Amino acid sequence: MPTEAQDRSVASSVKCKLQGSTRLPAFSVDGDYVIGGVFSIHYFMQTVNHDYTTMPDPVRCSGRSLRFSRAMVFAIEEINNSTELLPGIRLGYQIFDSCSSVPVAVHVAFQLLNSLDTVFYTGGNCSQSGMVMTIVGESGSTPSISMSRILGSFNIPQVSHYATCACLSDKQQYPNFFRTIPSDRFQAEALAKLVKHFGWTWIGAVRSDSDYGNSGMASFLEAAQKEGICTFLNVLHSFLRSTAVVIVAFAAPGDMRVLLEELSREPFLPRQWIGSEAWVTNTELMRYSFCAGAIGFGIQKSVIPGFRDFLLNLSPSQVATSPMLTEFWEESFNCEMKKINVVILSHFKNICDGTEDIQNLQIPYTDTSQLRITNMVYKAVYAIAHAIHNTVCQSTNGIAKCDKLTKLESKQILAELKKVNFSRNGYGVSFNANGDPVAIYELVNWQKSETGKTELVTVGLYDNHTALWRIAYLYFRLLFWLYVSQVPVSVCSASCPPGTRKVLQKGKPICCYDCILCPEGESSNKTDSTACLPCHKEFWPNAKRDTCIPKPVEFLSFQDILGIILAAFSVLGACLAIMTAAVFFHHRTSPIVRANNSELSFLLLISLTLCFLCSLTFIGAPSEWSCMLRHTAFGITFVLCISCVLGKTIVVLMVFKATLPGSNVMKWFGPPQQRMTVVSFTFIQVLICTIWLVLSPPFPIKNLTAYKEKIILECDLGSAVGFWAVLGYIGLLAAFCFVLAVLAHKLPDNFNEAKLITFSMLIFCAVWITFIPAYVSSPGKFTVVVEIFAILASSFGLIMCIFAPKCFIILFKPEKNTKKYRERTTKKYTKGRGKHGTQGVGAKHNNSHHYIDNHTEGDTEGNNTGGTYGQRRLNTEQRAQRNIQPVFPMVSREGSQSSPSALGVRPLRRTGFPCSLLFL
């Protein structure tokens, strides 16, 4: 009978009653400290149609995976038997099945927060929690998120072995969450680097419509975008039409099984599968042969000593005590456990008689060759045990002593979990500030064995902590789709080679582009370059435009064919001028040479030689001295040349055009005056060149604008005014000379150079008038060519027109180079002029009709007939009576008058030549 005090205590307590039905744990053992466990032991929840008129039946689940829950039991038993970890303390456990369902997981979370009693009494309220200190689980990201939001309110730590959603690293929302499996953020980065490593830039993407698939794919897309990879999300109908060869699947095993089953029903082009850890290490999916060659990252394969023996150590009596083990046993051996007071109604099942041997079973439960996630459960239990050990145990002289009577609060374990750092079976366990471990993945590949069975082969390792790939043996062990070792190509557009740049196609992803050749003056030396870089101003891209090479330097050199030709003509012209001078010097006593002003003739030949030679200064690489020399030498030598021609022309006019009898004009243009004229004209040009060189002299430059692809070495004029002043002065003298020559071109042909000078000046002026537009419009080295051509053409014009006829007579017509021939031709000229009555002595007293009398007594040469020369010689007295004065004073024996030689004329003895012809 209850006492009165007990009745009053119950009456004063609050009666708490759990809502809904109570879920019993799949496995449970009492202990000093109890650890909760939530696993997807069943991974399919059967669909139930609710009529909303009666209470729904309990959730029914199918499919089964006991390994995770058994790993937790094994770890706890191992800890309980340890003398180093929690000595003297026994851990208990309550393991529930969430059935991969969020509602069930939430229900289990509330169940763990309370006791298993449906009705209990508390002192003041119903918010007290049960005996569970911390929880291992859940297997999925979405159930783990729901549980963490509930457990976080009570500061109960949650350590997941398989929830990889990157969102769970957010400590603001999930402060109590830890996990022993890396976050999908690290896996997504690793997958993006893997895809980039093989050059796949155009890939399809498949994901589960869950927190795991959505968050994982979002992390992958973000990482892929940083690597320049284009992705597009696939649905089934677009998946079959996709042009992408590589497919990345971020999906749960159950969702992947549905997809692969659907794809196996109709043929489609083979694809290279890139899998996330959740399904790529699932051996049950390897039966889909069209996924052979799949690549992905998985948790490191591990070895747990003694775990296989623990899994196989199941006796029929032990199985009979657990409904979950009974279900597993019956399904594995296709028999039914015998139950007391139960009649067996099934006729298609045998009765389990206890002779079944689990070691002979070939099922995933007994296969411990691929312990990956199982080790994450094992490490999670040990992490919690170390946190409890650090809270309740004290180490004295290396010996741990634990007080099992210490009352623990969940927030104490939460604080200690953040500090956990230990190693178990060679695998380190620790958590960063976000509750995540160090990410280390194995690169796995689905390969077909010699027996034809698809196996999971490790081909590489990725350590996010050091960001290093260890794939030294990757290429000769990795197989791709269709079991080939050649890397498949999956790009929207082929890589743009060096020398081109990518231009995005309108309305398409960034991986779809066209390759455009780099524009002129730009290059790219990288594959898939987005922009071409301009070359340095002295460089130019090669034909492929993948590198910049130095621009070829161009100038008129002596090695160029054009330079050789022009140099040859320059030397030829100079030699021709020298040979002409030699001929004149050798025949200096002949009438045709003596009749010309030999001093100016030789000076003209010397200047022509310099004109020919100065063109050589325009050939070769420009230098500071050559630039100044070429223009000044050209200007001065040409002025010297034109000055000589101008002097000869003035002499002709002065002799033949002095119309006034007794005029003394010629005495002002004798040899000294002729020399002074040449020197004066040349000095003016020297003065212009000197001013030009002092103020702004020519200098060598690299012309980078005339041609884009080459550099032109040329001479900058320094001062364009100076250059055109030099040319203008030459042109002025040439024009003046041309006008005077035209005025004298009708004088007698014999010994008369007027016509020859006229033609030479005509050629000279024509050449230099056409030179101006040609010089201005010629590009590069052709500017120099035009200038040299003008120099040579005008020089050849002068020497050919003035000296060639005389040389021809001297060398090939010597009969014309006599006094008698000159007399005869001169008489014909004077006879013709007297016949027309235009300039006879009696009419105009033209000085061209006068002659020099050497006052030789015995001179009887001459002719008494016809015109002026037909007249009998007149003596001095007769000339005085007729008032006829010779233009030049007669040469007297006493020398009282100036002789003709003072004007550069040599007296001819016993001749009747007009005196004026001797000046020509």
Order of alpha helices (4+ residues) and beta strands (2+ residues): alpha-beta-beta-beta-beta-beta-alpha-beta-alpha-beta-beta-alpha-beta-beta-alpha-beta-alpha-beta-alpha-beta-alpha-beta-alpha-beta-alpha-alpha-alpha-beta-beta-alpha-beta-beta-alpha-beta-beta-beta-beta-beta-beta-beta-beta-beta-beta-beta-beta-alpha-alpha-alpha-alpha-alpha-beta-beta-alpha-alpha-alpha-alpha-alpha-alpha-alpha
